[in-house]
Amino acid sequence: MTNPLLETHTLPPFSAIRAEHVEPAIRKLVDDGRAQLKSLLGGLPTVTWDNLVAPIEEQGDKLDQAWAPVSHLNSVANSDELRKAYTESIALLTDYSTEFSQNEDLYKAYQQLVESSEFAHLTQAQQQTLNNALRDFRLGGVALNEVDKKRFGEIQKRLSELSTQFSNNVLDATQAWYKHFDNADDLAGLPESALAQATQTAAQKNLQGYVITLDFPSYYAVMTYADNRVLREEIYTAYVTRASAAGKKADGSSAAEWDNSALITETLALRHELARLLGFNNYAERSLASKMAESPAQVLQFLNELAQKTKPYAEQDYAELCAFAAANGCSDLQAWDTTYYSEKLRVEKYSVSQEELRPYFPAEKVIAGMFDVVQRLFGIQVQSIANFDTYHPDVRFYHIEKNGKHIASFYLDLFARDKKKGGAWMADCRVRRKTPNGVQLPVAFLTCNFTPPVGDTPSLLTHNEVTTLFHEFGHGLHHMLTQIDVAAVSGINGVAWDAVELPSQFLENWCWEPEAIPLISGHYQTGEPLPQSLLDKMLAAKNFQSGLQMIRQLEFSLFDFRLHAEYDSAAPKSAQDVLNEVRDLVAVIKPPAFNRFENSFSHIFAGGYAAGYYSYKWAEVLSADAYSRFEEEGIFNAQTGESFLQEILQQGGSRAPMELFKNFRGREPHIDALLRHSGITVGDASGEVA
């Protein structure tokens, strides 16, 4: 049997990949890597970049090229067969990664190269790669004794299994619940777009009428617009108890088979044990070893300071919401009411709703306008490619060109569907690197879960979804516009995790700019740009409940960080207890006791953000301050855009993020821009709010 994952392809051969190809290919590539490493280390009189690091990078890229499409398919076209192959392969990869990071001979060879005269003649990217590698060897347990090395490997393997199972449980629990309606009267308040989607979902399940699911577009529409309070409570309860003992299936039976509670407990214990093996006091310290932030105390001070400045605004927001709800007949505002009454309050205050904006943001217009924005900023052109090998008809493919030269490509997968993980993300498909045949161009996967077209009506985005698209494209540009040719620090590789959100959050700003809005908006029936009156209302409403939104993100960040920084193996607190403590300190809206948010918090239990969720706010300080230079010099100032391109996007992980930021901004970041963009201003030292 020929195996497409073992063949050389410029792009993944999606139509040829089968589940049975996965494990044999990964096993073969891992075995090849082991054999290569043994051969390299067995005959090196003098270590150089070309005779050690370059061949290791090339072999690693072969493995990455096979794994990238498999990992992507597991997220966007999940099946039982693929899931099994993915899980088996993850075990192989984890073992291989642990062996690699604990190889003392390889560690000594890298050390020898760093201490040699050749090191001074290497490029900045090569030097950074070697320095990062030495750090990662130490974090990988290279200095441990044999007993501890074995235990370290066991922990890594088990943590990988737990992460995969957590993600699978969330997906299965989400898709196991749905509610069928025969009559649209039961869904009173839902806009036509949501009803059309519910009709389409019903048809996909061979049902008449309407089907509501826990996929986010469907869930959010009910929470925002459904007049039926009992229905809102029912779907809220189903959503916040996903992957918990209280979860339910569509027929009302228990979905406890996907309960993530025990996985969370085991994950936290193993992370703590792993950190202690490496000499850290806790997993938060281990997490920060490769980030911008210098200590847990610094992160907690940052988050607590933001919370202190934000909470008075959040309390004002909530008091206003409660008063509004009471005036409209709801004197006992509950968690399933807040989104519903918030939208009504927004409409009353600003005469604008997300649903009213939706017709002006058809996905096709937004995409074309977004490409126009980045062309003006960075001098790049995005070209649609019609013929390419794909895994689903919805997927699009594009080339990026600069000065007439093809420099990168990306897949765009926009719409929610069955067997596709929820959320939005960017992942790398190919990394830019120098090869014997020239430069390998970077390729990205960009994935969202928007409402698909229904009948003759195109996909229409809320403005929130527009910013999500820009956010993910910002990540994509970071990966694709790099000029670094060393894989380990090319694109997003090697970038400190708490700086990786800088380009994504940065690009969101253009979703709000009056100069950019005409580029990304146009009524799907008339082509009319967003009217000035609606734009004025949208801008006026920009910071609507920004205090509540900020404090919610700080609650998640503090929960994640304290969960890992304060873990006590002798008397571990449950995740729920830690979350309750954080909520007592900062939360303004307290969810009901049955809420099990943590059981579906995939970011920290299955998504790489463990003791790192604070990165969103940390990087938002960087992105807001970086954007303030455009506010000063012109939001489409080509010279400023070129500066951001050259100093941030093109540099990848080749230099420390603070160095890159200062090169662009001319100074260290200030928190003021973030607070100003959020409508938060702090008064005198007494803490009064201006």
C-alpha positions, 0 to 999 in steps of 0.5 A: 500500500502506498502511503500519501503521508510518506510521499513528498507533497507541496500541499497535503493530499487530502483526498488520498489520506485515509485513517489507516495511513496515519499510524504506519506513517507516523511510526515510520517517520519516528523510527527514521528520526531515531535512526538518523539521530543515532547516525548523526551523533555516532560520527561527528568529530566537529559539530556544525550547524550544517552537519547536525542542526540542518539535517535534524530540521529537515527530518523534523519537517518531514514529520510535521508535513505528515502530521499537520494534515492529520491533526487538522482533519481530526479537528475539522472532519472527525471520525471514529477511525481517524480519532483512533489513529490520531490517539495512537499516533499522539502516543508515538509522537509524545514518546519520540519528543520525550526521547529527543529532549532527554538525549544527553549526547544531543544536548552536549552536541548543541552545547558544543556548537553554542560554545564553538567559534562557529556560533558567532558566525551564525545568523540571529535566527540560528543563534536563537534556535540553539539558545531555545533548544538548550532551554527546551532540553532542560525543560524536557528533563535532560538533566534528570536521573534515569528514574526521574527521566522515565517518570517524566516520560510517563507523565508527558505521555499521560498528559497528552492522552488526557488532553486528547480525551478532554477535547474528544469529550467536549466535542462528543458532549456538544454534539450529543445534545440538540432540541427539535421543534415542530413550530416556529412559535416556540422559537419566538424572537429568533431572527430569520437567519437563525430560524433558517439555520435551524431549519437546515440543521433539522433537514440534515438530521432528516427531521421536519421543523427546526433543530437547535444545537450547542454549536456556538452560532445556534446556542448564541442565537437562542441566548441572545434572542429567544423570548422563551425564558424556559428555553433559554434556561434549558439550552444554557444548562445544557451548554454549561454542563457539557462534559460534566456529570450533569450533562444530558443527551438529546433524549434527556439521558445522562451524558456523564460518559463524557465527564471531564472532572476526573481528567482535570484532577489528574491533569493538574496533579501530573502537571504539578509533579512534572514541574517539581521534577524539573525543579520548579515550585509549581506548573505556573513557574514551568509555564513562564520559563519560555514566556515574556512574563518573568514570574508568577508574582508579576502575572498575578500583579498584572491581572489583579491590577487590571481587575481592580481598575476594571471592576467598578466599570463592570459593576456599573454595567451590571447595575444598569443591566439589572435595572433595565431587566427589572423595568422590562419585567425581569426582577430576578436576572439569571445567567440565562437572561443576561445575554438576552437583556444585554442585547435589548439594552444595547438596542435601546441605548444605541438603536443598533443590534448585532442582527441589524448589522449582519446583512451588511457583513456578508462573509464574501464582502468581509473577506474581500475587504479584509484582503484589501485592508492588509494590502494597504497595510503591508503591500500584499495581494491575496489571490483565490486559487480555484483548483486544489485538493481539499477535505470539504467543499466549503474550504477555500484556498489562497496565495499571498503575493508581494511585489508580484512574487508568491510568498505564502498560502492558506486554507480558509474553513469558515462554517460550523458543521457536524464532526468539526470542533467548535471555536476559531483557530490558526494552525500551521500546515507548512513552515517557511524554511531554507531547503536544498531546493530553495525556500519552502513557503509557509502555508496556514490553516485558518478555521472558524465556525460561522453560520453557513449560507442557507438557501439563496442567502449567503453567510452573514456575519455579526460584527463579533464574527468579523473581528474573529475572522480578522483575529485569526487572519492576524495569526495567519499573517504572523505565520505567513509573512515571516522572512525567517528561514530557520523552521524553529523560529519561523513564523509563530514558531519560537514566539513567546506564548504571551506575545503570540496574540499580538498580531491577531489582536492588533488586526482586530482594530481595523474592524472598527475604523470608519476608514476601513468599514466601507471596505469590509461592509456591503448589504448582501442585497444592495451592496450599500456600505454600512450607512453612516448612521449605523456606523455611528451607532456601532462605534458608540456601542463599541465599549458597551459592557466592556467592563463586564467583558474585561472582568470575565476574561480576567476571571478566566485568566486568574482561575487558570493561573492560580489553579497552577500556581497555588496547587498543593499536592498534599491538599489539592483544591478542586478546580471548582473551589479555585474558580469559586474563590476567584469569582468571589474576588473579581466576578460581578456576575456569579453563575449558578452552582451547577455551571461547570465552565471548567469542564469545557475550558479546552484552552487550558486543558486541551489547547496549550494555554495552561498557566498561559490564558493571561496571554490574551490580556498581556498581548492585548496591552502590546497590541493596543499600544502598537495600534496607537502608533497607527492612530498617531500616524494614520491607520493606513499609513504605508510606512507605519504598516511596513514598519510593523511588517518588518519589525514584528511580522517578518521576524517570527521568533528570531528575537525576544518579543520585547526587543521587537516591540521596542524596535517598532514602538520606540519604547516599552509598552504602556497599559494606557492604550488598552484601558482607553480602547476599552473605555476605562479611565482611572481617576485619582489615587483614591481609586475613584472612576473618572 
